[in-house]
Amino acid sequence: MIKGLAITPPVIGRISIGRVIEKNGQRLPSKDDQFTLTQQVQNKDGWILHPLDEQLRKDQNTEKLRTIPVRMLFNDPELNLRAEYSMFDRKSGRLVCVGNGTQCNRLTSEGMQELECPGSSHCEFGKGGLCKLYGRLTVQVNDEKDLNSFIFRTTGYNSIRVLLARMMYYNALSGGLLAYLSLQLRLRSKSTTMSHRTPIYYVDLEVANDMSLEDAIAEAKARKAQRDELGLDQAALEVAAKNGFANGLAEISDDDIPDIMEEFYPHPQQDEGTTVEAHNLQPVTALKSRLKQHNPQQ
């Protein structure tokens, strides 16, 4: 295996709750009140819609898509949702620092160094909104039969916190069967003083619409038994995923950086009032520690 290259899940499309708009000759991120599923291809008008976007709207008889049926690829929540503090050089687009709230890998004049990471709220190096919590959730949409997945990218603390908590709790309650559960992403909103009482949209995870939690767990047990009988090895898949993620320092490809910066890391003066979620962040490691207190076996 080539060292330094992070091996990530195969992605065939994007899930977003925001978009980039033209305003006064500038391309700026803008919040949205619905999901959009796109391909990984753009034209002059933006990202090209994925066929599943239209299909799901027809299936749900809605113009605004606010739920998406999904399954997780892995039982381990932290394999499905990857999150860290990230800082990009606004001029070169180079990723210069990646941290987890305890330690970071930072590009310095002396090369890559491992340093302490206080989190974006307390970091002098990344102050002024230069450093943000950046998360990627990979899911299978609409009962995809292969290992293909869609990716939801976010710099929002609300989405990352809720998604991580839900996955940890569902995995604990089901006895480690998160990857077998029928679930759905749901778009929710709330308002705070920081948002000036305007809605903040974030992504939640819940049991599929037509099922109770008990029924979903019973179905998950049956699905696991069926997959075991067919010889599908979920444990081996998770080991392969962990090894793949650990093979590189960063999971962001050079091709993705310009689009990520445009949507999530605009110039600080442009960023005010246009982001999808609030940026008052706390270290993600502290969050994981608190959640694991509720489930010591995790």
N, C-alpha and C positions, 0 to 999 in steps of 0.2 A: 504494500500500500504506500502511495506517495505521502511522505511526511509533510505536515504543515497544511494539508488540504482537508478541511472539515467535510465529512461525508454526511449530508443531510437528507431527509426524506424527499422522494421524488414529488415535485410540485407541478401541477398542470393548470393551476388557476389561482386567482386572488379573491379574497373577501375583503371588502372595505366598507367603512361607514363615513367616509369622507372623500373628497375629490380635490383636484387642483383646478383653480379658475383663473381666468385672465382679468386683471383689474389694474387700470391705469398703466397698461403696458407691462405689468409684472404678473408672473405666475405665482399664485398664493394658495396655501391650503385652506379648505373650507369644510365646515362640518356638514353632515347630512343626517336625516332622520330615517334612514332605511339602509338595508344591506344592498350591496351591488356585487355580483360575481362576474369577474372578467377573465379573459384569457391573459397570457403573459406577453401579448403583442399589442403595440400601440400604432395608431395612425395619426394624422394631423389633428383629429378631433379628440384624441385621448385613448384610453384603454378600450379595446374591443370587447364587447359583452360576450360572456361564455353562454353557450346554448342552455345550460342549466338555469341561468338567470330567468329567462323567459319561461322555461318549463315550470319552475317553482312558483312563479307568479300566477300561472294558469292553474296549477294544482291547488293553490291556496285562494284562488279567485280574489286577488288583491293587486292593487297598483303599486303599493309600497310593501316591499318585502321586509318583514320584521322577525321572521323565524326561519331557520335553516336546519333541516334534519341532518344530523351528523353522527359519526362514530369516531372514537379515538383510535389511533394506530397502536398505542401502547398503554399498558396498565400503569406504568410509572408516570405520574403527572408531569414531572420535570423533563421527560422526554417529549411530551406533547407540547408543552409550553416552555420555550427557552427565553430567558429574560436576563438582562444585565444593564448596567449603566454604560452608555456609549457616547463618545465625543468624536466629532469629525472636524477636520480642518476645513473651514468655510471656503477657503480659496482653492486648495488643491483637491478637496474631496477625500483626502486620505483619512482612514480611521486611525486616530492617534492614541486613544485610550479606551480600554474595556475593563470594567470592574464589577464586582458583585456586592459591594457594600463593606467588604472586609479587605480584599486585596484587588489590585488592578495590574494589567499589563499596559505600560505606557511607552510610546515611542519618544525617545529623548535624543539629544545630540550625541549621546553615548550609545545609542541603539535601544533595543527593547529592554525595559527594566520592570521588575516586579516591585510594586510599591503599595503602601497602605491606601485603601479606598474608603473615604468617609461617607460616600453617597453624594448625589448631585446637589443636595441642599446645603452641604457644608464643605464642598470642595472648592478651594481657591483657584485651582487650575481650570476648572470647568464652569466657573461662576458666570452669571449673566445669561443663563439658558443654553450655554454651549454643550453641557452634558445633560443627557436625559435618560430615563429608564426606557429601554427599548425591548419589546417583547414580540415573539413570533409564535403563534399557535398554528399547528398543522392538524387538519381534520380531514376525514373522508366525508364527502357530501352525497346525500341521497343514496346511501347503501352501495357505494362504489365497491366493485368486486375485487379489484386488484389493489396494489399498494399505492396507487395514485392519491394525491392529497391536494387540498387547497390551503393556502397560507393566509392568515389574518395577522397583519402587522399593526402594532400600536405603540405609542409612547404614553398611553394613559394608565395612571396608577389604578383607577377604578376597575378597568377591564382586567388588568393583570391580577389584581388582588382577588376579584370575584371568581375568575376562571380557575385560578390556582386553588382557592378554597373549595370550590365545587368539586373539582377533580379529586382532591385529597379526600374529601368526605365520601363521595360516591365510591371511590376505590376501597375505602375502609369498610363502609357499610356492606358492600357486595362481596367482601372477602378477597379483594384483589382482582375483580373482574371488570375493571373500568373499560377495557378495550372491547368488551362484549355487550355493553349496555347500549340501548337505543336512546339517543339523546338529541337535543336540539339547541342551537344557539338562539338566544333571544335578545333583541335590542331593547334596552331599558333607558330611562332618563331620570335625572334628578336635577335639582337646582341648589346652589349654595351661595353664600355671601360672596365668595371668590368669583363665582360665575355671574355676579350681578343679577341673580335671580332668573337668568336665562337657562334653558335646559342644557345639561351636559349629557351626551349620549355615551353609553358604554355597553359592552357585550357581556351577557350572562350565559350560563349553561344550565340546562334543566332536563329532566326526563321528557321523552317525546310526548306530544300533546295528548294522545289517546291512551296513555298508560299511567298507572300508579307506580310509585317507587317499588312496591312489593312485586307487581307484575313484571316490571322491567328487570328486576334482579332474577326472578324465576326464569324469564326468557334468556337472560345472560348465561345462567347455569346450563340451560339446554343448548345454547349456541356453543358454549365452550366444550361440552361433551361431544357435540357433532364435529367440531374442528379437531378435537383430540383424536377422534376415531379416524378422521381422514389423514392424520399424521402431521397436521400443521403445528409447528413448535413455536408458541408465542414467547416462551422464555428465551429461546435462541435468538428470536427477532430483536428482543430488547437488549440482549448482550451486544448484538451486531450494531444496533443504533448507538449505544453508549460508546463503543469503540470508535465508531465513525465520528461522533461529535468530539471526542477527545483527541482526534487525530490532528486538529488544527487549532490555532490560537483564536481565530475569529470565524464565525459562520456566515459572514456577509461577503458575497462575491463582488469583485470590482465592477461587474456589469450592472449590479443592482444599486450601487452607491448613489449615482446621480438622481435616480427616481426616489430613493429613500430620503435623501437630503431635501429634495424639492417638496416632498409631502410632509415630512416630519421635522426637518431641521432647517427651516428657512432662516434668513437673517433675523436676529432678535427683534429689530424694529418692525419687521413684517409679521412676526409671530404673534404679537399681542392681539387678542380678541378673535383669532382665526382658528385656534386649535380645537380639536374635537373634545379633548378632555383636559381637566385642570392639571397643573404641573407641580403642585405642592407634594413632593415625593418623600418617602421614607425608604431606608435601605431594604431591598427585597430579601436579604438574608434574615433580617429581624422578623419580617413577615412570615417566612417559612418556619422559623423557630417557634413562633407563637402558634401557628397552625399545627405543628407536629406535637405540641403539648397536649392537644386534644386526641392525638392518635400516636402514642409512643412507638407502635410497631412499624410506623412508616420509615 
